[in-house]
């Protein structure tokens, strides 16, 4: 199993991320994030990574742990209302991880997050990266709007531009 994961990460290149998420898809994701943030106060970052480095795989770094690292590195936790959300996609592991700041984590249920992840992973399995990501963002934006509706002072605290690592 560990050897299989190692090879998946070694052979999943950045080109795979560009094929799954070309520029027009990244622009659509950025627009969906901006549209969502117009109706709620949360801040969403989307990050896609083709694979981990071989060092990270040998150190048994999980996608979840990597998502936590990125949540910290990009200061997604550093929003005024503690409403940061990171959606992290690791193509080699075929994982979607959602990391949230305190306020969002308290407001939404684990089942909500799992439903958003399932929307993405089910679509990804069919090769529908654009449509499933946009559907998941619509789901997430709807949930965030229920708990953190816009109040007229929706300052954009985090970039809406997706990260391709």
C-alpha positions, -999 to 999 in steps of 0.1 A, spaced: 0 0 0 27 25 10 46 16 -22 15 21 -43 9 55 -28 45 65 -34 43 57 -71 10 75 -74 26 106 -60 58 103 -81 39 98 -113 11 123 -108 26 154 -122 17 191 -122 5 186 -158 -23 163 -144 -35 192 -122 -34 215 -153 -54 190 -173 -80 186 -145 -81 223 -137 -72 243 -167 -72 281 -167 -109 284 -176 -119 261 -148 -98 280 -123 -115 312 -135 -149 296 -130 -139 285 -95 -127 320 -87 -159 335 -99 -180 310 -79 -161 318 -47 -166 356 -53 -203 351 -60 -207 331 -28 -188 356 -7 -212 382 -19 -240 365 -1 -222 353 30 -194 365 54 -172 334 52 -139 334 32 -132 304 9 -98 293 -5 -95 265 -30 -63 246 -35 -54 218 -58 -22 198 -56 -12 171 -81 9 152 -56 30 154 -25 68 153 -27 83 119 -23 98 131 10 63 138 23 50 105 11 78 86 28 71 106 60 35 94 57 21 129 54 -17 125 49 -38 148 27 -56 159 58 -24 170 75 -12 187 43 -45 206 42 -39 218 78 -4 230 68 -18 250 39 -46 264 61 -19 277 83 6 288 56 -20 308 37 -35 323 70 -70 311 63 -76 311 100 -68 348 101 -102 363 93 -121 388 114 -150 365 122 -130 332 122 -149 321 91 -121 308 69 -126 276 48 -100 257 28 -110 232 2 -80 211 -6 -78 186 -35 -50 161 -37 -52 144 -71 -27 116 -64 -45 105 -32 -79 112 -48 -89 131 -16 -108 163 -9 -103 178 25 -121 207 40 -105 226 69 -125 253 86 -119 280 112 -136 279 145 -169 298 138 -176 278 106 -166 245 123 -191 251 151 -219 262 128 -219 234 102 -222 197 108 -198 169 98 -225 156 75 -226 189 56 -188 188 49 -190 151 39 -218 160 14 -197 187 -2 -167 164 -4 -189 136 -19 -202 160 -46 -166 166 -56 -152 131 -54 -181 115 -72 -177 140 -101 -139 136 -101 -143 98 -104 -161 106 -137 -135 131 -148 -159 160 -142 -136 183 -123 -152 216 -134 -189 207 -129 -184 189 -96 -163 216 -81 -188 243 -91 -217 222 -77 -198 217 -44 -191 254 -42 -228 261 -47 -236 237 -19 -210 252 4 -221 288 -4 -257 279 4 -247 264 37 -225 294 46 -253 318 36 -277 301 61 -252 305 90 -232 336 80 -255 358 58 -240 389 42 -245 420 63 -234 448 40 -198 448 52 -184 419 32 -148 428 30 -128 403 10 -101 392 34 -86 363 14 -79 360 -23 -105 341 -43 -79 329 -68 -75 291 -66 -41 279 -56 -24 253 -79 5 238 -59 
